[in-house]
Amino acid sequence: MVRMLTVLAALLLSAVGCAKSADPEAAPPPPRTSAWAAIVDADAHGAIVLDGADQTYRGIRRDGSTAWRRPAGERDPMAVACTARCPDAVLSGSILAMTQPGVPDPQPRLILGGRAQPLAGVGGHHRRVLTAAGPQDFVAATGDRRGRRRVELHRGGRQPTLLPVDGPPTWQESPDGRVALLAVAGPAGATTPGNQARWFTRQAGGWRPAGATVPVRGGGACVAGDGRALLLGQPPAILHRAGQQEPITDLEDAGTCDLAASGGIVAELAQHQDGLRARVRAVDARGSVLWRRDLPGEVAVTADPTTPLAAYLADATLQEVDLRSGRALPTVPGVLAARYDGAGGLVTVGLDGDLTWRPAGHPATAGSR
């Protein structure tokens, strides 16, 4: 599951009126429609949705029934992602703790089978769970009041592996949950950016480092199961497992991205005098730009890990793109949020707040709820 903590933080910051997130990977708020929503995570079994209308998280089963509901205020734990299966979830951190370093993070919680339970074994003034498959299988970022930070790899009730880090970490997994990239922002006040990234792989029911730490200019990424990552916060570049970085597109800064089975989609989000503008680029398996759009306002992007398909959402309209030919598929209006589910489906939230599962590549065909 791709971890969306930082994106959700920015969405909520906009909703509660905060001007800026302290997170290095903060994203802009969603399109300014009368209602808005974000899909935190989704698979073939269900989804977690952030409902902007009533400021709640909802865990929704594939049949459309609600498994759980939790408030999404600035003091409430944020939904990070699904656990092993949606809509089971991990909740961790809060907007208030993220924007005010003196405020401690709330205790992380798991929601399993619709019921919440504390997640034990995570201590510290700052304590945010980056990913969790279950009560004894998770990755946490912790820190004390003196600013000392570390990443903890918890596995099967054993002593956790502790990795000291110099700055705020972000964690992004491939949709199949087999590889992940840990990105760490450089120390505050450093003369050079000092951002770093490191690959991890999932082995024997837990996460393990899988390579050396490499310097990067940005922070955060989107990750594919074949060991590619597209780095955010810098000119778009593909980071390979061996550490080499391959620049792609003409964009100057990657604000949001996602990778498909081959190719991917990336957008630059910038504030201009006439408002926010987005430059969207779709690339093929070689990294060559085969489709581009420059749009007013905000966009969200998603890509299908099972096919060469990607999509962007702007002004409540969904546009899918075939990454082999560059052909744009028919648009779908009336969509507040969209996400490929990793199993050949495309999950959308309509203007009425209902979820629909559609076959990827055939958005005009009604799917099951």
LINFEN-V705736 format. One record per backbone hydrogen bond with DSSP energy under -1.0 kcal/mol. NH is the residue of the N-H (numbers start at 0). CO is the residue of the C=O. If there is no record, write none. Layout:
# LINFEN-V705736
NH	CO
NH	CO
This chain:
# LINFEN-V705736
3	79
7	3
8	4
9	5
10	6
11	7
12	8
13	9
14	10
15	11
17	12
25	22
32	30
37	49
39	47
40	47
42	45
46	59
47	40
48	57
49	37
50	55
51	35
55	50
56	69
57	48
58	67
59	46
60	64
61	44
63	60
66	58
67	58
69	56
71	54
77	92
79	89
82	87
87	84
88	110
89	80
90	108
91	77
95	73
97	93
98	94
99	95
102	99
104	124
108	90
109	116
110	88
111	114
114	111
116	109
118	107
125	142
127	140
129	138
130	138
132	136
133	136
136	133
138	130
139	151
140	127
141	149
142	125
143	147
146	143
149	141
150	162
151	139
152	160
153	137
155	135
157	154
160	152
162	150
164	148
169	182
171	180
173	178
176	173
179	199
180	171
181	197
182	169
183	195
184	167
189	186
195	183
196	213
197	181
199	179
200	207
201	177
202	205
205	202
207	200
209	198
213	196
215	194
221	229
223	227
226	223
228	238
229	221
230	236
231	219
232	253
237	245
238	228
239	243
242	239
245	237
247	235
253	233
254	266
255	266
257	264
259	262
260	303
260	306
263	282
264	257
265	280
266	255
267	278
269	276
271	274
274	271
276	269
277	294
278	267
279	292
280	265
281	290
282	263
283	287
286	283
289	281
290	281
292	279
294	277
296	275
299	312
301	310
303	308
308	306
309	320
310	301
311	318
312	299
313	316
316	313
317	331
318	311
320	309
321	326
322	307
325	321
328	319
331	317
334	315
335	348
336	348
338	346
340	344
345	357
346	338
347	355
348	336
349	353
352	349
355	347
356	367
357	345
359	343
361	358
364	361
